[in-house]
């Protein structure tokens, strides 16, 4: 299992940041609504967007920018 943040999409690939590295996965593994900045969990050939963790991360990021 991998867990990370979607960094970008390029052609048929999704790049996910995980701790100190970025890994490339097939874009077809991700739900159609997945977006850059989403927190995802990847198990086998399936990726799931973790909505609650994504929202928490966005709130933390917004607060940091306000400081």
JOMOFEN-V876785 format. One record per pair of residues at least 6 apart in sequence whose C-alpha atoms are under 8 Angstrom apart, sorted by sequence separation. I is the first residue (numbers start at 1). GAP is how many residues later the second one is. D is the distance in whole Angstrom. If there is no record, write none. Layout:
I;GAP;D, I;GAP;D
//
This chain:
8;6;6, 9;6;6, 16;6;5, 17;6;7, 41;6;6, 42;6;6, 7;7;8, 8;7;5, 15;7;6, 16;7;5, 40;7;6, 41;7;5, 6;8;7, 7;8;5, 8;8;7, 15;8;6, 16;8;6, 40;8;5, 41;8;7, 6;9;6, 7;9;5, 15;9;5, 16;9;8, 40;9;4, 41;9;7, 6;10;4, 7;10;6, 14;10;6, 15;10;6, 39;10;6, 40;10;5, 5;11;5, 6;11;6, 13;11;6, 14;11;5, 38;11;6, 39;11;6, 4;12;6, 5;12;5, 13;12;6, 14;12;6, 38;12;7, 39;12;7, 4;13;5, 5;13;7, 13;13;5, 14;13;5, 38;13;8, 4;14;5, 12;14;6, 13;14;5, 39;14;6, 3;15;7, 4;15;8, 12;15;5, 34;15;7, 39;15;5, 2;16;8, 12;16;7, 29;16;6, 30;16;7, 31;16;7, 38;16;5, 29;17;5, 30;17;5, 31;17;7, 37;17;7, 9;18;7, 29;18;6, 30;18;7, 31;18;8, 9;27;8, 8;28;6, 6;29;7, 7;29;6, 6;30;5, 7;30;6, 5;31;8, 6;31;5, 5;32;6, 6;32;6, 5;33;6, 6;33;7, 5;34;4, 6;34;7, 4;35;6, 5;35;6, 3;36;7, 4;36;6, 3;37;6, 4;37;7, 3;38;4, 2;39;6, 3;39;6, 1;40;7, 2;40;5, 1;41;6, 2;41;7, 1;42;5, 1;43;7
//
